[in-house]
């Protein structure tokens, strides 16, 4: 089993086994453990995407791993969702219906270059995490889209994204902890509420994870 295959499945298992979480949807896409990804990386390099060793180490052998859950505790009403894609799958999943996400004409070129990394649409939130694969660049940029609010670059690479997804379990809006946005502003009030609840509850519910950095990131954006 690949390290990040193990990490993602462990994150799903932590949610499934927690009394705090009620799983509404869980699925793993086509693929299978034990496949050698060297050929995949060689093919991606031929297409102009020579991935760094750091990102290659974050490979997992399924097209996607998906989970949707909600909390059972009404005092911390949280929802978590992700459908995170492997590197090679993401490189093939260009955004469709780009006009749905264009708030400014200047965004059009950027949006046309984005590929889906994490489809966060099952719960109706209209959010996507994307990667910007550029020729000759070994680590694609990560951009977060919320069709009602935001198009913002994240201070993460693909491997960082998976690391933090495993910690946050896909809690709505966790990506804003890695964005240059003022979470104390009114427009982010619901996101802020959820992030504060997550950082209050998760250290006890998931004690194998260290949430110190995420707390610091939240404080820095208030």
Buried (B, 14 or more C-beta within 10 A) or exposed (E): EBEBBEBBBEBBEBBEEBEBBEBBEEEBEEBEEEEEBEEBBEEBEEEEBBBBEEBBEBBBBBBBBBBBBBBEEEEBEBBBBBBBBBBBBBBBBBBEEBEEBBEEEEBEEBBEBBBBBBBBBBBEBBBBBBBBBEEEBBBBBBBBBBBEBBBBBBEBBBBBBBBBBBBBBBBBBBBBBBBEBEBEEEEBEEBBBBBBBBBEBBBEBBEEBEBEEBBEBBEEBE
